Amino acid sequence: MLVLLHYPSCHTAHASIEEGKRNIDPDKLSKTAYQHFIPGKLTCCESILMAGCEALGVKSDLVPDIALGLAGGIGLQGKTCGVLSGCAMVLSLAIAQKESGYSKKKMSTLQAVARIYRAFKEELGDTECRPLCGQDLTTPVGRKKLQESVKEQTCARFVQIGSELLAAKLLKL
C-alpha cells in the first residue's frame, strides 16, 4: 500500500522573515550560538541553526527541532559534525531569501556549503564528530563524557569556529 504523506510548508509552520533584520554581526552570531549551546543546552546543530536564523530574521516553529536528529554526527553516529549540518541549513535559508530560480539557488547553496566544509576541515583537520570530539556517542560512557566535559571543553570551540565561518559567508551573500 502506498501512503502519501503531506508535509507542511514553512508557510504553514509559521515561518517568516522579519524585514530589515538581516544585519549580520559575526560576534553576535558566535555569542548567540554559544549561548544556545552551553547555557541553553541545545545541540551543536540546533545552536548554529538558531543563531543563524536569528541573524537572518527567520522565524519558524520548526526551528530548532528540525536539527535535533543531526546531533552527534547524525543520530550520534559520529559522522558529519552537527556544526556543519547547522551551517548548511542556515546557508540554504539565506540563499533562498536572495535567489528565486531553483538552479541558481541550488548551485549557490552547494558552493557556499562546500566552502564552509573545506574551511572547517582545514581549521580542525576533520569534519566528522567522532574524531573531532574523541568520543563514541553511541555508548553510555561516550555520552556521559560529552555532557561532563567534552561539550564545553571541546565542542564549544567547534561551535565558535563554525559560527565564525558562517557569519563570514553570510556577510558575502
N, C-alpha and C positions, 0 to 999 in steps of 0.2 A: 504494500500500500504506500502510495506517495503522499507525503504530508508536506504541505506548503506552509511555511512559517511567514508571518508578517512581522517585520522589524520596524519599529517606529523610526521615522526620520528624526534628525536632530531638531527639526522644527517642532515636531510633536513632543519631543523631550524637553521642550522649552529652552533650546539653545538660542543665545542671542549674542550679538557683538555690540558692545557699547561704543557709540560714536566718540571719536576723539580719544579713545583710551589706549591707542597703540603708540605709546611713548615708552620705548624700551630703555630701561635703566639697568645696565648689567649688574651693578652692585645690588640693587633691589631684587632683581630676579634671583641672584645667587643666595641672598639672605633669606628670601621668601622660601626658596626650595629647602634650605637648611631648616628653617622653622617648621615646615611641614614634615620634614624627615625625622629630626631628632625630638624636639619637644612635642611635635604633633603626632609622632608615632606612625606616620604613613610609610609605605614602602618607597624605595628609591624612584621607581617609575611613577607612582602616584604623585610624589613630591615634585618631580620635574614637570609632570603634566599640569598639576595645579598651579605652580609658579608661572609656567609658560602661558596657560590660559588666562591667568590674572593679568600678565603683562600684555596680552593681546586683547584683553577686554572680552574674552569669550566666556559665556556663562551657559552651563548645561547641567541638567540633572544627572547626566551620565558621568560627569567628572567629579571625583577621581575614580569611581567604581570601575569604569571601563578598563582601567590599567591594572587592577588588582591581580589578575591572573598572570601578569608578566613578571611578578616579583621572583627574586632568586634565580634569575635566568630562565624564565618561563616555567611557572609552576614548580619552583625550587629545584629545577633540573640542572642548574649550573651553566646554562647556555648563555645567550646574549644578555649582557648586563642590562638590567631594567632602566638604568640611566639612559642608555642608547635608545631603548624602546620608547621611553618618555619623550626624548628629543625628537624621534621620528614622528611621533603623534603630534607634537606641537608644530613642527615644521610643516606637516601635512595641513594642519589647520591654517597656519599663517599664509601658506602659498595659496590655499583655496580661497582665502579672503581677497587675494590680488588677481588671480587668474580665473578666467571663466571657461576657456576652452580646455577640454579634458586632456588632449595630447600634450599641450604646453604645460598644464598643471602637473601631469604625471611626470614628465621629463624634468621639470624644475624641482619637484619634490624628491625624486630619486637622486638627482645630482646633489642637492643640498644635504640629504641624509648621508650619502656616501662621503661627502666632505667631513662631516662631523664624525662619522665612523672612523675614517682614516686618522683624523687629528686625535681622537680619543685613544686609538691604538698606538699612535706614535708617542703620545704623552705617557701612557701607562703600560705599554708593552703587550697588552691583551685586550680583548673585548668581551671575554666570557666571565661570567660571575664566579664560577668555582676557582679558577686560577687567580682572579683578582682578589677575592675575599679570603681565599685559602681554606674554605670550609665546604664540606659536603652537606648541603642543606636538606638532603633527603633523610638525614639521620637526626635523631633527637639531640645528640651531642653537638652536631653542627649548628642546629637551630638555637640551642642554648648559648653556645659561644657567640653566635651572631647577636643575640639580644644582650648578652652580658658585656661584650666589649667590642666585637668586630664592627658592628653597625656604626658606633660612634667613633672608634679609633681608625677604621679603615674605609668603610663605605661612605662616610660623610665626605671624605676627600673626593671620591668619585662623583658624588652629587655636586660638589663645588666645581670640579673641572667640567663636568657635563653642562652645568647651568651657565658657566662662563663661555663655553664653546657655543651653546645655543644662543645666548644673548648676542654674541659677536655675529653669528649668522643672521639672526633676526634683524639686526641693525643694517645689514647689507641688502635685505629684501626690499 
